């Protein structure tokens, strides 16, 4: 597997992680044939250290350090919410133009944590395709900026406000997911980590890394008329 490199210097490297690829082996994620950590290590011929994590089902920017010291510095930035993050998502229904989702989440250890997500709606569409009791189907294309970094935060927050992300299992809408699979043969989660922004731990320069949407995301955007 050849990973797409979208940034590299002597301290850091970033890839555009494909949807469905695990970052590394984990007790929470089960078993897979391929992992981003091992694939990137083999591709570069050197050790790499994941600075953060994104869900297996989410595509987009994934940052690695090339030594332990830089990894520690970057993990401190992520833990301190000092890294700006942007995601793109396709969700069910018409979203407000702007909004903030402020709803605490419970982690895997049962601890309740504050969680805050900002969003901006970029596009809306009403398709002339019946869904359930409705004669048409409505969807929104949103830019999402999580202000905290809780597990599955964006997925849970959008389900909380009744606008689940298309293709999300188990947090999303199973009926919508089935509809997309039957209508368009689509079973990829429509959540993409499009950008991270941070201060380089060595040079102190501002770094912005962007990842293009991947093929299934683009295909759905074309179907919706957003491309």
N, C-alpha and C positions, 0 to 999 in steps of 0.2 A: 504494500500500500504506500503510495507516494503522497505525503501530506503537503498541503499548500502552505509555504512559508510566506508570511505577510510582514514580518519584521525580523531583523537579525543584526546584532552588533556583537562585540566580544563578551558581553555580559548577559544578554537577554535574547530570547527568540520567541516569536509568536506564530501560531498556525491558525488557519481557518478550519476549525474542527468540524468534520462532517457530522450531520445528525446521526445518532445511533452509535457513535463511537465512545466507549468509556474512556475516562481520563487515565485511570489506573485500576489495578485490582483493589477491590473494596469488599468489606463484609456486607455493605448495604446494597451493592449493585449486582451481585451474582457473578456468573462466569461468562466469559466471552473469548472469542478466538484472537481478537486484536484489541490493543490498548494504545491510546495516544502516546503515553510515556515510552513504551517499548518501541513503537514504530518510529518515533522521532529520534530516540537514542540510536537506533540502527541506521536511520537515514543520515544523521550527522556524524556518526562514528564517535560519539562522546556522551558522557552522562548529562542528563537534563533533570531539572527539579521543578515540579509544577508549583507555580506561585499562587494559584487559586484553582477553583473547580467550577465547571458548569455541568449541568445535567447531561446525562447520556443522550437524551432525546433532543437537546438543544444544540444547534450548530453555532459556529462563529468564533470570535476571538478567544484564544486560550494562550496564556503567557507562561513561559518557562524561563527559569534562570539557568545559567551555565556553570554556576558554582554555588556552594552551600551558603557562603556569606551574602551574596546578592539575593539568594532565595529568602533568607531570613529578613533582610531589609524590605523586600517586596511584600512578604507575608504580613509584616507589621503595617504596611500601608493599606493592604486589603482589610486587615482586621480592624484598623482604625477608621474605616470608611473614607479613606483619603483618595481612593481611586474612583474617578468618574466612570460610570457604566451606562451604556445605552443598548437597548434591545429593540427589535422590531417583532411585532406579533400580529397575527390575523385572528380576530375574535368574533364570536357570535353577537349579532345585534348591532344597533346603532349606539355608539359611545358618545358621551359629551365631548365637546371640543378639547377641553382641558379637565384635569382632575387629579385628586390626591386620594390614595387609598391608605387609610391609617387604621390598621387592624392587627392586633397582636397575634402571633402564631406560636404554636406549641411544637418544640423540637422533638427529635426521636427519643430524648431522655425524659420527656414530660415537662420540660421547663418552658414556661410562658415567656416569650420575648417580644419586645416592641418591634414593629415592622412598618415601614413607610415606603410607598411606591408612588411616584409621579408619572403621569402619562399625558400624551398629546395625540389627538386623533389627526391622522394625515389624510385618510380617505374613507369614504363610506360607499356602499353599493347595495342596491336592491335587485336581486336576480329574479327573473320571471320563471322560477322553479319552485314548485310547491314543496313545503316541508311540513309534515304532520297536518294540523288543522289550518295552517296558513297557506295562502295562495302564492306567496312569494317568500324569498329567503334574504335576510339582511345580514351584512357583515361589515366590520370596521378594520382598518389598517392603522395600528397605533405604534407610536414611539414611546418606549417605556424607560424610565430612569429610576431604578431602585435606590433608595437612600440608605437602606440597610441590606445586609447580606444573609438572609435566613434561607434555610433549605427549602427549595421549591416555592420561594416567596412570590414570584410573579404569577406562577401557575395557580397557587392557592388564592392570591388576592383577586385575580380576575374571575375566578369561580365564585368568590365571596360576593362580588357585585353583579353576579348573574350574566357575565360576559366571558364565558370560558374560552380558553385558547383552543383553536381547532387542532384536533389530533392529539390532545392531551389525554393520557390515560395514566393514572386513575382519577385525576382531579377534575377533568373536563366533563363534557356531555357525551355519553356513549351513543345517544341517538344521532347527534351531529357527526360524530366520528364515523359511525356506520354509513351515514348519508354520503359523506365525502368519499369513503372507500367505494361504495356502490356507484356513485355518480361519476367520479373522476379517477378511481383507482388510486386514491391518495390516502396514505396512512402515516405520513411524517408529521411530527408536531410542528406547528407553525410559530416557532419561537426561535429567534436568531440574535445572538450576541454581536451587535454591529460595531461597537466601538468601546475602547477603554482609553482613559486619559490619566496620566500620572506624572509625578516628578521622577526622573531617572535617578536611581539610588546612588550612582557614581558621578555622573556629570551634572546632576541637579537641573538639567534642561527638561522642559515640558515635552512629554512624548504623547502623541495621539496615534493609536493604531486602529485601523478600520478593516472590517471584513465584509466582502460582498455577499449578498444573499446567494444561497446555493440553488441548485437546479429545481428541486421540488417547490421551494419557496417562490422562485421566479415564475414557475408554471402556474401556481395558484394566483399570483399577482396578475398574470396575463388573463386568466379566466375571469378574474374580478374586474378587469379593465383598468388596473393600476400601473400597467407597464405598456 
